[in-house]
Each structure stands twice: as structure tokens, then as C-alpha cells.
């Protein structure tokens, strides 16, 4: 069960339906790609982290890369 925080709409998602899972995964890939495209076109740095993995090293690399880019223009 998922509840939209803005509208309050509640949706039940059947995670046993492999077609729906695959469709959701494909929509997420497209949405992430579009978001990355928008960020890049606006020259906004971004980072993707996962909730099922430690993020400290990825975040450290992100800031190291930003700093190198800042110093070397």
C-alpha cells in the first residue's frame, strides 16, 4: 500500500505481478535519465545513492570530483 503524501491517494501495488514490476522499473529508468538530462543542461551537479547500500564513499567521491572540477575550471 502506497499513500501519496500530497493528495492522500492510497494505491495498492501487487508486487507479485512481474509485468507491473518491470513496467515500473522501466518508468523509473526513463524518469531518472530525464532528470539527469535536465540537471546537466542546467549545469546542476547531482548524485544518485541507493537506500540498500552505504553512501559515504559515493558521497565522498562526488565532492572530490566537484572540488577537482572547481579548481581546474
DORODREN-560684 format. One record per atom (N, C-alpha, C, CB): residue number from 1; x, y, z; residue in one letter. Coordinates in nm, 4 decimals. Glycine has a CB too. Layout:
BEGIN
@marlo->NUM, u->X, v->Y, w->Z, fike->A;
...
***
This chain:
BEGIN
@marlo->1, u->0.0851, v->-0.1170, w->0.0000, fike->X;
@marlo->1, u->0.0000, v->0.0000, w->0.0000, fike->X;
@marlo->1, u->0.0905, v->0.1244, w->0.0000, fike->X;
@marlo->1, u->-0.0973, v->-0.0008, w->0.1234, fike->X;
@marlo->2, u->0.0622, v->0.2135, w->-0.0918, fike->X;
@marlo->2, u->0.1369, v->0.3388, w->-0.1009, fike->X;
@marlo->2, u->0.0394, v->0.4542, w->-0.0861, fike->X;
@marlo->2, u->0.2152, v->0.3488, w->-0.2354, fike->X;
@marlo->3, u->0.0817, v->0.5573, w->-0.0123, fike->X;
@marlo->3, u->-0.0028, v->0.6748, w->0.0063, fike->X;
@marlo->3, u->0.0698, v->0.7971, w->-0.0462, fike->X;
@marlo->3, u->-0.0408, v->0.6933, w->0.1551, fike->X;
@marlo->4, u->0.0044, v->0.8700, w->-0.1355, fike->X;
@marlo->4, u->0.0596, v->0.9932, w->-0.1891, fike->X;
@marlo->4, u->0.0538, v->1.0991, w->-0.0794, fike->X;
@marlo->4, u->-0.0178, v->1.0394, w->-0.3169, fike->X;
@marlo->5, u->0.1695, v->1.1523, w->-0.0411, fike->X;
@marlo->5, u->0.1768, v->1.2477, w->0.0690, fike->X;
@marlo->5, u->0.1050, v->1.3785, w->0.0368, fike->X;
@marlo->5, u->0.3216, v->1.2758, w->0.1034, fike->X;
@marlo->6, u->0.0947, v->1.4129, w->-0.0898, fike->X;
@marlo->6, u->0.0309, v->1.5390, w->-0.1279, fike->X;
@marlo->6, u->-0.1200, v->1.5259, w->-0.1421, fike->X;
@marlo->6, u->0.0897, v->1.5896, w->-0.2576, fike->X;
@marlo->7, u->-0.1643, v->1.4196, w->-0.2074, fike->X;
@marlo->7, u->-0.3074, v->1.4057, w->-0.2355, fike->X;
@marlo->7, u->-0.3801, v->1.3163, w->-0.1372, fike->X;
@marlo->7, u->-0.3268, v->1.3524, w->-0.3733, fike->X;
@marlo->8, u->-0.3039, v->1.2318, w->-0.0665, fike->X;
@marlo->8, u->-0.3654, v->1.1374, w->0.0249, fike->X;
@marlo->8, u->-0.4173, v->1.0123, w->-0.0442, fike->X;
@marlo->8, u->-0.4770, v->1.2037, w->0.0978, fike->X;
@marlo->9, u->-0.4023, v->1.0052, w->-0.1764, fike->X;
@marlo->9, u->-0.4489, v->0.8890, w->-0.2518, fike->X;
@marlo->9, u->-0.3711, v->0.7653, w->-0.2088, fike->X;
@marlo->9, u->-0.4341, v->0.9125, w->-0.4041, fike->X;
@marlo->10, u->-0.4431, v->0.6567, w->-0.1892, fike->X;
@marlo->10, u->-0.3821, v->0.5297, w->-0.1496, fike->X;
@marlo->10, u->-0.3925, v->0.4340, w->-0.2674, fike->X;
@marlo->10, u->-0.4512, v->0.4699, w->-0.0218, fike->X;
@marlo->11, u->-0.2801, v->0.3708, w->-0.3004, fike->X;
@marlo->11, u->-0.2745, v->0.2763, w->-0.4116, fike->X;
@marlo->11, u->-0.2150, v->0.1459, w->-0.3606, fike->X;
@marlo->11, u->-0.1908, v->0.3334, w->-0.5309, fike->X;
@marlo->12, u->-0.2766, v->0.0364, w->-0.3987, fike->X;
@marlo->12, u->-0.2227, v->-0.0940, w->-0.3636, fike->X;
@marlo->12, u->-0.1437, v->-0.1459, w->-0.4828, fike->X;
@marlo->12, u->-0.3358, v->-0.1935, w->-0.3230, fike->X;
@marlo->13, u->-0.0192, v->-0.1847, w->-0.4583, fike->X;
@marlo->13, u->0.0678, v->-0.2339, w->-0.5641, fike->X;
@marlo->13, u->0.0908, v->-0.3822, w->-0.5425, fike->X;
@marlo->13, u->0.2025, v->-0.1566, w->-0.5672, fike->X;
@marlo->14, u->0.0569, v->-0.4608, w->-0.6441, fike->X;
@marlo->14, u->0.0762, v->-0.6058, w->-0.6380, fike->X;
@marlo->14, u->0.2189, v->-0.6355, w->-0.6833, fike->X;
@marlo->14, u->-0.0294, v->-0.6822, w->-0.7273, fike->X;
@marlo->15, u->0.3089, v->-0.6571, w->-0.5896, fike->X;
@marlo->15, u->0.4499, v->-0.6810, w->-0.6236, fike->X;
@marlo->15, u->0.4740, v->-0.8217, w->-0.6767, fike->X;
@marlo->15, u->0.5374, v->-0.6575, w->-0.5019, fike->X;
@marlo->16, u->0.3712, v->-0.9054, w->-0.6802, fike->X;
@marlo->16, u->0.3861, v->-1.0387, w->-0.7373, fike->X;
@marlo->16, u->0.3655, v->-1.0366, w->-0.8885, fike->X;
@marlo->16, u->0.2874, v->-1.1355, w->-0.6721, fike->X;
@marlo->17, u->0.3142, v->-0.9265, w->-0.9420, fike->X;
@marlo->17, u->0.2891, v->-0.9137, w->-1.0858, fike->X;
@marlo->17, u->0.4177, v->-0.8678, w->-1.1543, fike->X;
@marlo->17, u->0.1720, v->-0.8135, w->-1.1142, fike->X;
@marlo->18, u->0.4879, v->-0.9603, w->-1.2175, fike->X;
@marlo->18, u->0.6180, v->-0.9296, w->-1.2771, fike->X;
@marlo->18, u->0.6081, v->-0.8270, w->-1.3891, fike->X;
@marlo->18, u->0.6817, v->-1.0559, w->-1.3299, fike->X;
@marlo->19, u->0.4989, v->-0.8263, w->-1.4647, fike->X;
@marlo->19, u->0.4828, v->-0.7258, w->-1.5712, fike->X;
@marlo->19, u->0.4753, v->-0.5858, w->-1.5126, fike->X;
@marlo->19, u->0.3566, v->-0.7547, w->-1.6548, fike->X;
@marlo->20, u->0.4034, v->-0.5710, w->-1.4038, fike->X;
@marlo->20, u->0.3921, v->-0.4392, w->-1.3400, fike->X;
@marlo->20, u->0.5258, v->-0.3962, w->-1.2800, fike->X;
@marlo->20, u->0.2833, v->-0.4413, w->-1.2306, fike->X;
@marlo->21, u->0.5965, v->-0.4900, w->-1.2215, fike->X;
@marlo->21, u->0.7284, v->-0.4579, w->-1.1661, fike->X;
@marlo->21, u->0.8237, v->-0.4111, w->-1.2755, fike->X;
@marlo->21, u->0.7873, v->-0.5798, w->-1.0937, fike->X;
@marlo->22, u->0.8234, v->-0.4807, w->-1.3888, fike->X;
@marlo->22, u->0.9102, v->-0.4445, w->-1.4999, fike->X;
@marlo->22, u->0.8702, v->-0.3093, w->-1.5582, fike->X;
@marlo->22, u->0.9060, v->-0.5524, w->-1.6084, fike->X;
@marlo->23, u->0.7411, v->-0.2850, w->-1.5712, fike->X;
@marlo->23, u->0.6934, v->-0.1559, w->-1.6229, fike->X;
@marlo->23, u->0.7345, v->-0.0432, w->-1.5291, fike->X;
@marlo->23, u->0.5396, v->-0.1572, w->-1.6407, fike->X;
@marlo->24, u->0.7223, v->-0.0661, w->-1.3981, fike->X;
@marlo->24, u->0.7636, v->0.0344, w->-1.3002, fike->X;
@marlo->24, u->0.9132, v->0.0618, w->-1.3116, fike->X;
@marlo->24, u->0.7285, v->-0.0114, w->-1.1575, fike->X;
@marlo->25, u->0.9918, v->-0.0443, w->-1.3215, fike->X;
@marlo->25, u->1.1367, v->-0.0286, w->-1.3323, fike->X;
@marlo->25, u->1.1739, v->0.0500, w->-1.4575, fike->X;
@marlo->25, u->1.2054, v->-0.1657, w->-1.3338, fike->X;
@marlo->26, u->1.1078, v->0.0221, w->-1.5689, fike->X;
@marlo->26, u->1.1360, v->0.0951, w->-1.6925, fike->X;
@marlo->26, u->1.0984, v->0.2426, w->-1.6809, fike->X;
@marlo->26, u->1.0611, v->0.0317, w->-1.8093, fike->X;
@marlo->27, u->0.9842, v->0.2704, w->-1.6168, fike->X;
@marlo->27, u->0.9450, v->0.4111, w->-1.5971, fike->X;
@marlo->27, u->1.0467, v->0.4839, w->-1.5107, fike->X;
@marlo->27, u->0.8053, v->0.4203, w->-1.5325, fike->X;
@marlo->28, u->1.0977, v->0.4160, w->-1.4089, fike->X;
@marlo->28, u->1.1960, v->0.4782, w->-1.3202, fike->X;
@marlo->28, u->1.3261, v->0.5077, w->-1.3946, fike->X;
@marlo->28, u->1.2238, v->0.3876, w->-1.1995, fike->X;
@marlo->29, u->1.3689, v->0.4154, w->-1.4789, fike->X;
@marlo->29, u->1.4917, v->0.4370, w->-1.5571, fike->X;
@marlo->29, u->1.4742, v->0.5596, w->-1.6463, fike->X;
@marlo->29, u->1.5262, v->0.3111, w->-1.6433, fike->X;
@marlo->30, u->1.3598, v->0.5693, w->-1.7132, fike->X;
@marlo->30, u->1.3341, v->0.6847, w->-1.8016, fike->X;
@marlo->30, u->1.3267, v->0.8140, w->-1.7213, fike->X;
@marlo->30, u->1.2029, v->0.6644, w->-1.8807, fike->X;
@marlo->31, u->1.2596, v->0.8103, w->-1.6073, fike->X;
@marlo->31, u->1.2462, v->0.9305, w->-1.5245, fike->X;
@marlo->31, u->1.3823, v->0.9764, w->-1.4727, fike->X;
@marlo->31, u->1.1509, v->0.9041, w->-1.4066, fike->X;
@marlo->32, u->1.4667, v->0.8830, w->-1.4302, fike->X;
@marlo->32, u->1.6000, v->0.9183, w->-1.3810, fike->X;
@marlo->32, u->1.6861, v->0.9759, w->-1.4932, fike->X;
@marlo->32, u->1.6687, v->0.7953, w->-1.3192, fike->X;
@marlo->33, u->1.6758, v->0.9171, w->-1.6118, fike->X;
@marlo->33, u->1.7530, v->0.9670, w->-1.7260, fike->X;
@marlo->33, u->1.7096, v->1.1089, w->-1.7621, fike->X;
@marlo->33, u->1.7365, v->0.8736, w->-1.8479, fike->X;
@marlo->34, u->1.5800, v->1.1343, w->-1.7605, fike->X;
@marlo->34, u->1.5292, v->1.2682, w->-1.7917, fike->X;
@marlo->34, u->1.5734, v->1.3692, w->-1.6858, fike->X;
@marlo->34, u->1.3756, v->1.2663, w->-1.8021, fike->X;
@marlo->35, u->1.5678, v->1.3300, w->-1.5603, fike->X;
@marlo->35, u->1.6112, v->1.4183, w->-1.4527, fike->X;
@marlo->35, u->1.7594, v->1.4512, w->-1.4668, fike->X;
@marlo->35, u->1.5835, v->1.3542, w->-1.3159, fike->X;
@marlo->36, u->1.8407, v->1.3517, w->-1.4980, fike->X;
@marlo->36, u->1.9829, v->1.3738, w->-1.5185, fike->X;
@marlo->36, u->2.0073, v->1.4683, w->-1.6364, fike->X;
@marlo->36, u->2.0545, v->1.2404, w->-1.5416, fike->X;
@marlo->37, u->1.9308, v->1.4511, w->-1.7433, fike->X;
@marlo->37, u->1.9427, v->1.5393, w->-1.8594, fike->X;
@marlo->37, u->1.9101, v->1.6841, w->-1.8224, fike->X;
@marlo->37, u->1.8500, v->1.4917, w->-1.9722, fike->X;
@marlo->38, u->1.8031, v->1.7030, w->-1.7465, fike->X;
@marlo->38, u->1.7643, v->1.8378, w->-1.7037, fike->X;
@marlo->38, u->1.8731, v->1.8989, w->-1.6152, fike->X;
@marlo->38, u->1.6293, v->1.8341, w->-1.6279, fike->X;
@marlo->39, u->1.9239, v->1.8219, w->-1.5217, fike->X;
@marlo->39, u->2.0301, v->1.8724, w->-1.4341, fike->X;
@marlo->39, u->2.1534, v->1.9124, w->-1.5145, fike->X;
@marlo->39, u->2.0678, v->1.7668, w->-1.3293, fike->X;
@marlo->40, u->2.1941, v->1.8262, w->-1.6062, fike->X;
@marlo->40, u->2.3138, v->1.8560, w->-1.6858, fike->X;
@marlo->40, u->2.2932, v->1.9807, w->-1.7709, fike->X;
@marlo->40, u->2.3498, v->1.7366, w->-1.7756, fike->X;
@marlo->41, u->2.1761, v->1.9946, w->-1.8319, fike->X;
@marlo->41, u->2.1514, v->2.1109, w->-1.9163, fike->X;
@marlo->41, u->2.1498, v->2.2397, w->-1.8335, fike->X;
@marlo->41, u->2.0189, v->2.0946, w->-1.9914, fike->X;
@marlo->42, u->2.1148, v->2.2290, w->-1.7048, fike->X;
@marlo->42, u->2.1145, v->2.3450, w->-1.6158, fike->X;
@marlo->42, u->2.2459, v->2.3581, w->-1.5390, fike->X;
@marlo->42, u->1.9981, v->2.3355, w->-1.5178, fike->X;
@marlo->43, u->2.3428, v->2.2702, w->-1.5707, fike->X;
@marlo->43, u->2.4731, v->2.2674, w->-1.5031, fike->X;
@marlo->43, u->2.4588, v->2.2507, w->-1.3505, fike->X;
@marlo->43, u->2.5508, v->2.3964, w->-1.5344, fike->X;
@marlo->44, u->2.3706, v->2.1590, w->-1.3130, fike->X;
@marlo->44, u->2.3477, v->2.1267, w->-1.1717, fike->X;
@marlo->44, u->2.4118, v->1.9921, w->-1.1427, fike->X;
@marlo->44, u->2.1945, v->2.1245, w->-1.1372, fike->X;
@marlo->45, u->2.4990, v->1.9876, w->-1.0434, fike->X;
@marlo->45, u->2.5601, v->1.8617, w->-1.0026, fike->X;
@marlo->45, u->2.4548, v->1.7745, w->-0.9339, fike->X;
@marlo->45, u->2.6813, v->1.8869, w->-0.9084, fike->X;
@marlo->46, u->2.4655, v->1.6457, w->-0.9540, fike->X;
@marlo->46, u->2.3735, v->1.5534, w->-0.8883, fike->X;
@marlo->46, u->2.4458, v->1.4245, w->-0.8550, fike->X;
@marlo->46, u->2.2506, v->1.5251, w->-0.9771, fike->X;
@marlo->47, u->2.3870, v->1.3510, w->-0.7658, fike->X;
@marlo->47, u->2.4418, v->1.2213, w->-0.7268, fike->X;
@marlo->47, u->2.3251, v->1.1263, w->-0.7025, fike->X;
@marlo->47, u->2.5329, v->1.2332, w->-0.5993, fike->X;
@marlo->48, u->2.3411, v->1.0034, w->-0.7430, fike->X;
@marlo->48, u->2.2413, v->0.9014, w->-0.7143, fike->X;
@marlo->48, u->2.2971, v->0.8099, w->-0.6066, fike->X;
@marlo->48, u->2.2032, v->0.8208, w->-0.8426, fike->X;
@marlo->49, u->2.2212, v->0.7908, w->-0.5027, fike->X;
@marlo->49, u->2.2594, v->0.6971, w->-0.3967, fike->X;
@marlo->49, u->2.1466, v->0.5972, w->-0.3793, fike->X;
@marlo->49, u->2.2899, v->0.7714, w->-0.2621, fike->X;
@marlo->50, u->2.1810, v->0.4833, w->-0.3273, fike->X;
@marlo->50, u->2.0828, v->0.3771, w->-0.3064, fike->X;
@marlo->50, u->2.0570, v->0.3609, w->-0.1577, fike->X;
@marlo->50, u->2.1309, v->0.2435, w->-0.3683, fike->X;
@marlo->51, u->1.9347, v->0.3261, w->-0.1258, fike->X;
@marlo->51, u->1.8999, v->0.3070, w->0.0147, fike->X;
@marlo->51, u->1.9467, v->0.1718, w->0.0675, fike->X;
@marlo->51, u->1.7500, v->0.3202, w->0.0334, fike->X;
@marlo->52, u->1.9847, v->0.0818, w->-0.0232, fike->X;
@marlo->52, u->2.0270, v->-0.0512, w->0.0212, fike->X;
@marlo->52, u->2.1789, v->-0.0663, w->0.0232, fike->X;
@marlo->52, u->1.9665, v->-0.1574, w->-0.0686, fike->X;
@marlo->53, u->2.2513, v->0.0454, w->0.0049, fike->X;
@marlo->53, u->2.3969, v->0.0416, w->0.0047, fike->X;
@marlo->53, u->2.4522, v->0.1598, w->0.0840, fike->X;
@marlo->53, u->2.4513, v->0.0429, w->-0.1398, fike->X;
@marlo->54, u->2.5699, v->0.1434, w->0.1441, fike->X;
@marlo->54, u->2.6316, v->0.2567, w->0.2124, fike->X;
@marlo->54, u->2.6574, v->0.3708, w->0.1127, fike->X;
@marlo->54, u->2.7640, v->0.2132, w->0.2809, fike->X;
@marlo->55, u->2.6372, v->0.4919, w->0.1552, fike->X;
@marlo->55, u->2.6508, v->0.6054, w->0.0647, fike->X;
@marlo->55, u->2.7739, v->0.6916, w->0.0911, fike->X;
@marlo->55, u->2.5289, v->0.6903, w->0.0737, fike->X;
@marlo->56, u->2.8447, v->0.6691, w->0.1995, fike->X;
@marlo->56, u->2.9547, v->0.7561, w->0.2386, fike->X;
@marlo->56, u->3.0633, v->0.7655, w->0.1318, fike->X;
@marlo->56, u->3.0148, v->0.7071, w->0.3675, fike->X;
@marlo->57, u->3.1065, v->0.6534, w->0.0762, fike->X;
@marlo->57, u->3.2142, v->0.6582, w->-0.0231, fike->X;
@marlo->57, u->3.1665, v->0.7248, w->-0.1523, fike->X;
@marlo->57, u->3.2663, v->0.5163, w->-0.0528, fike->X;
@marlo->58, u->3.0431, v->0.6982, w->-0.1942, fike->X;
@marlo->58, u->2.9893, v->0.7624, w->-0.3144, fike->X;
@marlo->58, u->2.9790, v->0.9132, w->-0.2939, fike->X;
@marlo->58, u->2.8509, v->0.7037, w->-0.3503, fike->X;
@marlo->59, u->2.9362, v->0.9540, w->-0.1777, fike->X;
@marlo->59, u->2.9247, v->1.0965, w->-0.1475, fike->X;
@marlo->59, u->3.0628, v->1.1616, w->-0.1424, fike->X;
@marlo->59, u->2.8506, v->1.1176, w->-0.0140, fike->X;
@marlo->60, u->3.1593, v->1.0920, w->-0.0854, fike->X;
@marlo->60, u->3.2968, v->1.1432, w->-0.0823, fike->X;
@marlo->60, u->3.3525, v->1.1624, w->-0.2222, fike->X;
@marlo->60, u->3.3869, v->1.0488, w->-0.0036, fike->X;
@marlo->61, u->3.3337, v->1.0637, w->-0.3097, fike->X;
@marlo->61, u->3.3798, v->1.0757, w->-0.4493, fike->X;
@marlo->61, u->3.3110, v->1.1919, w->-0.5202, fike->X;
@marlo->61, u->3.3536, v->0.9447, w->-0.5263, fike->X;
@marlo->62, u->3.1822, v->1.2098, w->-0.4942, fike->X;
@marlo->62, u->3.1067, v->1.3186, w->-0.5543, fike->X;
@marlo->62, u->3.1696, v->1.4538, w->-0.5197, fike->X;
@marlo->62, u->2.9606, v->1.3141, w->-0.5077, fike->X;
@marlo->63, u->3.1970, v->1.4755, w->-0.3918, fike->X;
@marlo->63, u->3.2538, v->1.6035, w->-0.3503, fike->X;
@marlo->63, u->3.3981, v->1.6195, w->-0.3968, fike->X;
@marlo->63, u->3.2465, v->1.6172, w->-0.1994, fike->X;
@marlo->64, u->3.4750, v->1.5113, w->-0.4006, fike->X;
@marlo->64, u->3.6113, v->1.5183, w->-0.4540, fike->X;
@marlo->64, u->3.6096, v->1.5596, w->-0.6010, fike->X;
@marlo->64, u->3.6828, v->1.3827, w->-0.4376, fike->X;
@marlo->65, u->3.5218, v->1.5007, w->-0.6781, fike->X;
@marlo->65, u->3.5095, v->1.5341, w->-0.8201, fike->X;
@marlo->65, u->3.4678, v->1.6794, w->-0.8382, fike->X;
@marlo->65, u->3.4085, v->1.4413, w->-0.8886, fike->X;
@marlo->66, u->3.3728, v->1.7250, w->-0.7595, fike->X;
@marlo->66, u->3.3293, v->1.8659, w->-0.7676, fike->X;
@marlo->66, u->3.4447, v->1.9595, w->-0.7359, fike->X;
@marlo->66, u->3.2118, v->1.8926, w->-0.6708, fike->X;
@marlo->67, u->3.5206, v->1.9261, w->-0.6339, fike->X;
@marlo->67, u->3.6310, v->2.0129, w->-0.5937, fike->X;
@marlo->67, u->3.7383, v->2.0175, w->-0.7022, fike->X;
@marlo->67, u->3.6917, v->1.9647, w->-0.4610, fike->X;
@marlo->68, u->3.7729, v->1.9030, w->-0.7597, fike->X;
@marlo->68, u->3.8714, v->1.8996, w->-0.8685, fike->X;
@marlo->68, u->3.8242, v->1.9832, w->-0.9864, fike->X;
@marlo->68, u->3.8975, v->1.7548, w->-0.9137, fike->X;
@marlo->69, u->3.6972, v->1.9689, w->-1.0215, fike->X;
@marlo->69, u->3.6418, v->2.0458, w->-1.1326, fike->X;
@marlo->69, u->3.6446, v->2.1953, w->-1.1010, fike->X;
@marlo->69, u->3.4979, v->2.0003, w->-1.1632, fike->X;
@marlo->70, u->3.6149, v->2.2309, w->-0.9779, fike->X;
@marlo->70, u->3.6162, v->2.3711, w->-0.9374, fike->X;
@marlo->70, u->3.7561, v->2.4293, w->-0.9452, fike->X;
@marlo->70, u->3.5613, v->2.3861, w->-0.7962, fike->X;
@marlo->71, u->3.8558, v->2.3524, w->-0.9032, fike->X;
@marlo->71, u->3.9934, v->2.4012, w->-0.9006, fike->X;
@marlo->71, u->4.0551, v->2.4099, w->-1.0402, fike->X;
@marlo->71, u->4.0779, v->2.3115, w->-0.8130, fike->X;
@marlo->72, u->4.0120, v->2.3195, w->-1.1290, fike->X;
@marlo->72, u->4.0724, v->2.3144, w->-1.2622, fike->X;
@marlo->72, u->3.9832, v->2.3721, w->-1.3707, fike->X;
@marlo->72, u->4.1070, v->2.1729, w->-1.2970, fike->X;
@marlo->73, u->3.8717, v->2.4314, w->-1.3300, fike->X;
@marlo->73, u->3.7800, v->2.5019, w->-1.4191, fike->X;
@marlo->73, u->3.7326, v->2.4236, w->-1.5323, fike->X;
@marlo->73, u->3.8408, v->2.6202, w->-1.4699, fike->X;
***
